[in-house]
Amino acid sequence: KLVIFPKRSGKKGVKKGDTPRSEVPNVAQNTLKEIIPVVRPKMRIKARAITAEEKEFSAYKTLKKARTDKKYYGAKMKKQAEAKKEG
């Protein structure tokens, strides 16, 4: 069961949903550093040679192309629809 301690002492520090002061001293607190252990993924990547495909790849060009495609998507669709109507 989750027990919420009042933030401050006094009546102003108590908010709706806080545990009553009579129950607070009896609660066993968790003094461990970790409440729920979180398994961290291994961040280390072994060194390796860069492939030709990786050397060719340009993140800037790829993002720029994606932005322009997004910008002109509507116009492209309109043009295709008109071509379909005519053809």
SEVO-607306 format. One record per atom (N, C-alpha, C, CB): residue number from 1; residue in one letter; x, y, z. Coordinates in nm, 2 decimals. Each point is the difference from the previous one (the first is absolute). Glycine has a CB too. Layout:
residues N
{atom NUM,'a',{X,Y,Z}}
...
end
This chain:
residues 87
{atom 1,'k',{0.08,-0.12,0.00}}
{atom 1,'k',{-0.08,0.12,0.00}}
{atom 1,'k',{0.09,0.12,0.00}}
{atom 1,'k',{-0.19,-0.12,0.12}}
{atom 2,'l',{0.15,0.22,-0.20}}
{atom 2,'l',{0.08,0.12,-0.01}}
{atom 2,'l',{-0.04,0.10,0.11}}
{atom 2,'l',{0.03,-0.03,-0.25}}
{atom 3,'v',{0.06,0.08,0.32}}
{atom 3,'v',{-0.02,0.10,0.11}}
{atom 3,'v',{0.06,0.13,-0.04}}
{atom 3,'v',{-0.01,-0.18,0.18}}
{atom 4,'i',{-0.07,0.28,-0.19}}
{atom 4,'i',{0.05,0.13,-0.04}}
{atom 4,'i',{0.02,0.09,0.13}}
{atom 4,'i',{-0.11,-0.02,-0.23}}
{atom 5,'f',{0.23,0.06,0.25}}
{atom 5,'f',{0.04,0.08,0.12}}
{atom 5,'f',{-0.04,0.15,-0.03}}
{atom 5,'f',{0.18,-0.16,0.07}}
{atom 6,'p',{-0.23,0.23,0.03}}
{atom 6,'p',{-0.02,0.14,-0.02}}
{atom 6,'p',{0.13,0.07,-0.03}}
{atom 6,'p',{-0.20,-0.01,0.15}}
{atom 7,'k',{0.20,0.11,-0.24}}
{atom 7,'k',{0.12,0.07,-0.04}}
{atom 7,'k',{0.06,0.09,0.11}}
{atom 7,'k',{-0.09,0.00,-0.23}}
{atom 8,'r',{0.00,0.07,0.30}}
{atom 8,'r',{0.05,0.09,0.11}}
{atom 8,'r',{-0.08,-0.03,0.13}}
{atom 8,'r',{0.06,0.18,-0.17}}
{atom 9,'s',{-0.01,-0.13,0.28}}
{atom 9,'s',{-0.07,-0.02,0.12}}
{atom 9,'s',{-0.11,0.11,0.01}}
{atom 9,'s',{0.21,-0.11,0.12}}
{atom 10,'g',{-0.31,0.08,-0.04}}
{atom 10,'g',{-0.11,0.10,0.02}}
{atom 10,'g',{-0.11,-0.03,-0.09}}
{atom 10,'g',{0.16,0.17,0.06}}
{atom 11,'k',{-0.27,-0.09,-0.05}}
{atom 11,'k',{-0.12,-0.03,-0.07}}
{atom 11,'k',{0.01,0.04,-0.15}}
{atom 11,'k',{-0.13,0.03,0.21}}
{atom 12,'k',{0.21,0.07,-0.24}}
{atom 12,'k',{0.01,0.04,-0.14}}
{atom 12,'k',{0.08,-0.10,-0.09}}
{atom 12,'k',{-0.01,0.24,0.09}}
{atom 13,'g',{0.10,-0.32,-0.03}}
{atom 13,'g',{0.08,-0.09,-0.07}}
{atom 13,'g',{-0.07,-0.13,-0.04}}
{atom 13,'g',{0.19,0.09,0.12}}
{atom 14,'v',{-0.31,-0.11,-0.06}}
{atom 14,'v',{-0.08,-0.12,-0.03}}
{atom 14,'v',{-0.09,0.02,-0.12}}
{atom 14,'v',{0.01,-0.06,0.24}}
{atom 15,'k',{0.00,-0.03,-0.33}}
{atom 15,'k',{-0.09,0.01,-0.12}}
{atom 15,'k',{-0.09,-0.12,-0.01}}
{atom 15,'k',{0.18,0.13,-0.12}}
{atom 16,'k',{-0.28,-0.12,0.04}}
{atom 16,'k',{-0.10,-0.11,-0.02}}
{atom 16,'k',{0.07,-0.12,-0.05}}
{atom 16,'k',{-0.18,0.17,-0.04}}
{atom 17,'g',{0.16,-0.29,0.11}}
{atom 17,'g',{0.07,-0.12,-0.05}}
{atom 17,'g',{0.12,-0.04,0.09}}
{atom 17,'g',{-0.08,0.05,-0.23}}
{atom 18,'d',{0.13,0.05,0.31}}
{atom 18,'d',{0.11,-0.03,0.09}}
{atom 18,'d',{-0.04,-0.10,0.11}}
{atom 18,'d',{0.10,0.23,-0.05}}
{atom 19,'t',{-0.01,-0.31,0.10}}
{atom 19,'t',{-0.03,-0.09,0.11}}
{atom 19,'t',{-0.02,0.09,0.13}}
{atom 19,'t',{0.13,-0.19,-0.11}}
{atom 20,'p',{-0.23,0.15,0.19}}
{atom 20,'p',{-0.02,0.08,0.12}}
{atom 20,'p',{0.12,-0.01,0.10}}
{atom 20,'p',{-0.24,-0.05,-0.02}}
{atom 21,'r',{0.27,0.15,0.09}}
{atom 21,'r',{0.11,0.01,0.09}}
{atom 21,'r',{0.01,-0.11,0.10}}
{atom 21,'r',{0.00,0.25,-0.03}}
{atom 22,'s',{-0.12,-0.30,0.07}}
{atom 22,'s',{0.00,-0.11,0.10}}
{atom 22,'s',{0.06,-0.13,-0.05}}
{atom 22,'s',{-0.20,0.10,0.09}}
{atom 23,'e',{0.19,-0.12,-0.23}}
{atom 23,'e',{0.06,-0.12,-0.06}}
{atom 23,'e',{0.14,0.01,-0.04}}
{atom 23,'e',{-0.23,-0.05,-0.08}}
{atom 24,'v',{0.28,0.17,0.06}}
{atom 24,'v',{0.14,0.03,-0.05}}
{atom 24,'v',{0.11,-0.06,0.08}}
{atom 24,'v',{-0.09,0.21,-0.10}}
{atom 25,'p',{0.09,-0.20,0.24}}
{atom 25,'p',{0.11,-0.05,0.08}}
{atom 25,'p',{0.01,-0.16,-0.01}}
{atom 25,'p',{-0.02,0.20,0.15}}
{atom 26,'n',{-0.09,-0.27,-0.18}}
{atom 26,'n',{0.00,-0.14,0.00}}
{atom 26,'n',{0.05,-0.06,-0.13}}
{atom 26,'n',{-0.18,0.01,0.16}}
{atom 27,'v',{0.20,0.07,-0.26}}
{atom 27,'v',{0.03,-0.05,-0.14}}
{atom 27,'v',{0.15,-0.03,0.00}}
{atom 27,'v',{-0.19,0.13,-0.10}}
{atom 28,'a',{0.22,-0.25,0.04}}
{atom 28,'a',{0.14,-0.04,-0.02}}
{atom 28,'a',{0.05,0.06,-0.13}}
{atom 28,'a',{-0.03,-0.22,0.13}}
{atom 29,'q',{0.13,0.30,-0.13}}
{atom 29,'q',{0.05,0.07,-0.12}}
{atom 29,'q',{0.11,-0.08,-0.07}}
{atom 29,'q',{-0.05,0.22,0.10}}
{atom 30,'n',{0.06,-0.21,-0.23}}
{atom 30,'n',{0.10,-0.07,-0.07}}
{atom 30,'n',{0.13,0.09,0.01}}
{atom 30,'n',{-0.17,-0.11,-0.16}}
{atom 31,'t',{0.28,0.05,0.21}}
{atom 31,'t',{0.12,0.08,0.02}}
{atom 31,'t',{0.11,-0.05,-0.10}}
{atom 31,'t',{-0.05,0.03,0.24}}
{atom 32,'l',{0.01,-0.12,-0.33}}
{atom 32,'l',{0.09,-0.04,-0.11}}
{atom 32,'l',{0.02,0.10,-0.10}}
{atom 32,'l',{-0.07,-0.24,0.04}}
{atom 33,'k',{0.18,0.24,-0.11}}
{atom 33,'k',{0.02,0.10,-0.11}}
{atom 33,'k',{-0.09,-0.03,-0.11}}
{atom 33,'k',{0.24,0.02,0.07}}
{atom 34,'e',{-0.27,-0.15,-0.10}}
{atom 34,'e',{-0.08,-0.03,-0.12}}
{atom 34,'e',{-0.13,-0.06,0.05}}
{atom 34,'e',{0.20,-0.04,-0.14}}
{atom 35,'i',{-0.31,0.10,0.09}}
{atom 35,'i',{-0.13,-0.06,0.04}}
{atom 35,'i',{-0.03,-0.11,-0.10}}
{atom 35,'i',{-0.08,0.22,0.09}}
{atom 36,'i',{0.09,-0.19,-0.22}}
{atom 36,'i',{-0.02,-0.10,-0.10}}
{atom 36,'i',{0.13,-0.01,-0.08}}
{atom 36,'i',{-0.26,0.04,-0.01}}
{atom 37,'p',{0.33,-0.15,0.01}}
{atom 37,'p',{0.13,0.00,-0.08}}
{atom 37,'p',{-0.03,0.01,-0.15}}
{atom 37,'p',{0.10,-0.14,0.18}}
{atom 38,'v',{-0.03,0.23,-0.24}}
{atom 38,'v',{-0.01,0.03,-0.14}}
{atom 38,'v',{0.12,-0.06,-0.07}}
{atom 38,'v',{-0.14,0.21,0.04}}
{atom 39,'v',{0.12,-0.30,-0.13}}
{atom 39,'v',{0.11,-0.06,-0.07}}
{atom 39,'v',{0.04,0.09,-0.12}}
{atom 39,'v',{-0.08,-0.23,0.06}}
{atom 40,'r',{0.21,0.28,-0.05}}
{atom 40,'r',{0.05,0.09,-0.10}}
{atom 40,'r',{0.05,-0.08,-0.12}}
{atom 40,'r',{0.05,0.17,0.18}}
{atom 41,'p',{-0.08,-0.13,-0.30}}
{atom 41,'p',{0.05,-0.07,-0.12}}
{atom 41,'p',{0.15,0.03,-0.01}}
{atom 41,'p',{-0.22,0.01,-0.11}}
{atom 42,'k',{0.29,-0.10,0.05}}
{atom 42,'k',{0.15,0.03,-0.02}}
{atom 42,'k',{0.01,0.11,-0.11}}
{atom 42,'k',{0.06,-0.25,0.06}}
{atom 43,'m',{0.01,0.35,-0.02}}
{atom 43,'m',{0.02,0.11,-0.09}}
{atom 43,'m',{0.13,-0.01,-0.09}}
{atom 43,'m',{-0.13,0.14,0.17}}
{atom 44,'r',{0.21,-0.23,-0.13}}
{atom 44,'r',{0.13,-0.01,-0.07}}
{atom 44,'r',{-0.02,-0.07,-0.13}}
{atom 44,'r',{0.12,0.00,0.22}}
{atom 45,'i',{-0.07,0.06,-0.33}}
{atom 45,'i',{0.00,-0.06,-0.13}}
{atom 45,'i',{0.14,-0.03,-0.04}}
{atom 45,'i',{-0.22,0.11,-0.06}}
{atom 46,'k',{0.25,-0.23,0.02}}
{atom 46,'k',{0.14,-0.03,-0.04}}
{atom 46,'k',{0.04,0.07,-0.12}}
{atom 46,'k',{-0.02,-0.22,0.10}}
{atom 47,'a',{0.15,0.26,-0.11}}
{atom 47,'a',{0.05,0.07,-0.12}}
{atom 47,'a',{0.00,-0.09,-0.12}}
{atom 47,'a',{0.14,0.15,0.15}}
{atom 48,'r',{-0.17,-0.09,-0.26}}
{atom 48,'r',{0.00,-0.08,-0.13}}
{atom 48,'r',{0.02,0.10,-0.11}}
{atom 48,'r',{-0.16,-0.17,0.09}}
{atom 49,'a',{0.19,0.11,-0.21}}
{atom 49,'a',{0.03,0.08,-0.12}}
{atom 49,'a',{-0.13,0.06,-0.05}}
{atom 49,'a',{0.20,-0.14,-0.05}}
{atom 50,'i',{-0.19,0.26,0.00}}
{atom 50,'i',{-0.12,0.07,-0.06}}
{atom 50,'i',{-0.02,-0.06,-0.14}}
{atom 50,'i',{0.04,0.21,0.13}}
{atom 51,'t',{-0.16,-0.25,-0.16}}
{atom 51,'t',{-0.03,-0.06,-0.13}}
{atom 51,'t',{-0.01,0.11,-0.11}}
{atom 51,'t',{-0.12,-0.20,0.11}}
{atom 52,'a',{0.13,0.16,-0.23}}
{atom 52,'a',{-0.02,0.09,-0.12}}
{atom 52,'a',{-0.14,0.06,0.00}}
{atom 52,'a',{0.17,-0.13,-0.13}}
{atom 53,'e',{-0.27,0.05,0.17}}
{atom 53,'e',{-0.14,0.05,0.00}}
{atom 53,'e',{-0.01,0.11,0.11}}
{atom 53,'e',{-0.08,-0.22,-0.07}}
{atom 54,'e',{0.14,0.21,0.18}}
{atom 54,'e',{0.00,0.10,0.11}}
{atom 54,'e',{0.07,0.12,-0.04}}
{atom 54,'e',{-0.01,-0.18,0.17}}
{atom 55,'k',{0.12,0.17,-0.25}}
{atom 55,'k',{0.08,0.12,-0.04}}
{atom 55,'k',{-0.08,0.08,-0.10}}
{atom 55,'k',{0.21,-0.13,0.03}}
{atom 56,'e',{-0.29,0.06,-0.12}}
{atom 56,'e',{-0.08,0.06,-0.10}}
{atom 56,'e',{-0.12,0.08,0.06}}
{atom 56,'e',{0.07,-0.18,-0.16}}
{atom 57,'f',{-0.13,0.12,0.27}}
{atom 57,'f',{-0.12,0.05,0.06}}
{atom 57,'f',{0.02,0.14,0.05}}
{atom 57,'f',{-0.07,-0.23,0.06}}
{atom 58,'s',{-0.02,0.32,-0.09}}
{atom 58,'s',{0.01,0.14,0.05}}
{atom 58,'s',{-0.13,0.03,0.07}}
{atom 58,'s',{0.15,0.07,-0.19}}
{atom 59,'a',{-0.14,-0.05,0.32}}
{atom 59,'a',{-0.12,0.02,0.09}}
{atom 59,'a',{-0.07,0.13,-0.04}}
{atom 59,'a',{0.10,-0.12,0.19}}
{atom 60,'y',{-0.02,0.22,-0.22}}
{atom 60,'y',{-0.05,0.14,-0.04}}
{atom 60,'y',{-0.09,-0.02,-0.13}}
{atom 60,'y',{0.21,0.11,0.10}}
{atom 61,'k',{-0.15,-0.17,-0.20}}
{atom 61,'k',{-0.07,-0.02,-0.13}}
{atom 61,'k',{-0.13,-0.08,0.02}}
{atom 61,'k',{0.21,0.01,-0.12}}
{atom 62,'t',{-0.21,-0.11,0.20}}
{atom 62,'t',{-0.12,-0.08,0.03}}
{atom 62,'t',{-0.11,0.08,0.07}}
{atom 62,'t',{0.15,-0.20,0.02}}
{atom 63,'l',{-0.11,0.28,0.08}}
{atom 63,'l',{-0.10,0.08,0.07}}
{atom 63,'l',{-0.05,0.11,-0.09}}
{atom 63,'l',{0.12,-0.05,0.22}}
{atom 64,'k',{-0.03,0.11,-0.30}}
{atom 64,'k',{-0.05,0.11,-0.09}}
{atom 64,'k',{-0.10,-0.06,-0.10}}
{atom 64,'k',{0.23,0.12,0.03}}
{atom 65,'k',{-0.20,-0.23,-0.08}}
{atom 65,'k',{-0.09,-0.07,-0.10}}
{atom 65,'k',{-0.14,-0.03,0.07}}
{atom 65,'k',{0.20,-0.10,-0.13}}
{atom 66,'a',{-0.19,0.05,0.25}}
{atom 66,'a',{-0.13,-0.03,0.07}}
{atom 66,'a',{-0.08,0.13,0.03}}
{atom 66,'a',{0.11,-0.20,0.11}}
{atom 67,'r',{-0.04,0.31,-0.08}}
{atom 67,'r',{-0.07,0.12,0.02}}
{atom 67,'r',{-0.07,0.06,-0.12}}
{atom 67,'r',{0.17,0.05,0.18}}
{atom 68,'t',{-0.09,-0.06,-0.29}}
{atom 68,'t',{-0.06,0.05,-0.13}}
{atom 68,'t',{-0.11,-0.09,-0.05}}
{atom 68,'t',{0.22,0.10,-0.06}}
{atom 69,'d',{-0.21,-0.23,0.08}}
{atom 69,'d',{-0.11,-0.09,-0.04}}
{atom 69,'d',{-0.12,0.03,0.08}}
{atom 69,'d',{0.17,-0.18,-0.06}}
{atom 70,'k',{-0.15,0.21,0.19}}
{atom 70,'k',{-0.12,0.03,0.09}}
{atom 70,'k',{-0.06,0.13,-0.05}}
{atom 70,'k',{0.10,-0.12,0.19}}
{atom 71,'k',{-0.02,0.22,-0.22}}
{atom 71,'k',{-0.05,0.13,-0.03}}
{atom 71,'k',{-0.08,0.00,-0.13}}
{atom 71,'k',{0.20,0.10,0.11}}
{atom 72,'y',{-0.16,-0.18,-0.21}}
{atom 72,'y',{-0.06,0.00,-0.13}}
{atom 72,'y',{-0.09,-0.12,-0.02}}
{atom 72,'y',{0.19,0.12,-0.09}}
{atom 73,'y',{-0.23,-0.19,0.20}}
{atom 73,'y',{-0.08,-0.12,-0.01}}
{atom 73,'y',{-0.14,0.03,-0.06}}
{atom 73,'y',{0.13,-0.10,0.20}}
{atom 74,'g',{-0.19,0.20,-0.15}}
{atom 74,'g',{-0.14,0.04,-0.04}}
{atom 74,'g',{0.00,0.04,-0.15}}
{atom 74,'g',{-0.05,0.08,0.23}}
{atom 75,'a',{0.15,0.00,-0.27}}
{atom 75,'a',{0.00,0.04,-0.14}}
{atom 75,'a',{0.03,-0.12,-0.09}}
{atom 75,'a',{0.09,0.22,0.07}}
{atom 76,'k',{-0.01,-0.31,-0.03}}
{atom 76,'k',{0.03,-0.12,-0.07}}
{atom 76,'k',{-0.13,-0.09,-0.02}}
{atom 76,'k',{0.24,0.00,0.09}}
{atom 77,'m',{-0.32,-0.01,0.02}}
{atom 77,'m',{-0.12,-0.08,0.00}}
{atom 77,'m',{-0.10,0.07,-0.10}}
{atom 77,'m',{0.04,-0.08,0.24}}
{atom 78,'k',{-0.05,0.21,-0.23}}
{atom 78,'k',{-0.09,0.07,-0.09}}
{atom 78,'k',{0.03,-0.02,-0.14}}
{atom 78,'k',{-0.03,0.17,0.18}}
{atom 79,'k',{0.16,-0.16,-0.21}}
{atom 79,'k',{0.05,-0.02,-0.14}}
{atom 79,'k',{-0.03,-0.14,-0.05}}
{atom 79,'k',{0.18,0.17,0.05}}
{atom 80,'q',{-0.16,-0.27,0.04}}
{atom 80,'q',{-0.03,-0.14,-0.04}}
{atom 80,'q',{-0.15,-0.01,-0.03}}
{atom 80,'q',{0.19,-0.08,0.14}}
{atom 81,'a',{-0.28,0.14,-0.05}}
{atom 81,'a',{-0.14,-0.01,-0.02}}
{atom 81,'a',{-0.05,0.06,-0.13}}
{atom 81,'a',{-0.02,0.00,0.25}}
{atom 82,'e',{0.08,0.11,-0.29}}
{atom 82,'e',{-0.03,0.07,-0.12}}
{atom 82,'e',{0.05,-0.08,-0.12}}
{atom 82,'e',{0.02,0.22,0.11}}
{atom 83,'a',{0.09,-0.28,-0.10}}
{atom 83,'a',{0.05,-0.09,-0.11}}
{atom 83,'a',{-0.09,-0.12,-0.02}}
{atom 83,'a',{0.24,0.08,0.05}}
{atom 84,'k',{-0.29,-0.13,0.06}}
{atom 84,'k',{-0.09,-0.12,0.00}}
{atom 84,'k',{-0.13,0.04,-0.07}}
{atom 84,'k',{0.10,-0.09,0.21}}
{atom 85,'k',{-0.15,0.21,-0.18}}
{atom 85,'k',{-0.12,0.05,-0.06}}
{atom 85,'k',{0.01,0.01,-0.15}}
{atom 85,'k',{-0.06,0.12,0.21}}
{atom 86,'e',{0.17,-0.06,-0.25}}
{atom 86,'e',{0.02,0.03,-0.14}}
{atom 86,'e',{0.03,-0.13,-0.08}}
{atom 86,'e',{0.09,0.22,0.06}}
{atom 87,'g',{-0.01,-0.31,0.00}}
{atom 87,'g',{0.05,-0.12,-0.07}}
{atom 87,'g',{-0.09,-0.12,0.02}}
{atom 87,'g',{0.22,0.09,0.03}}
end
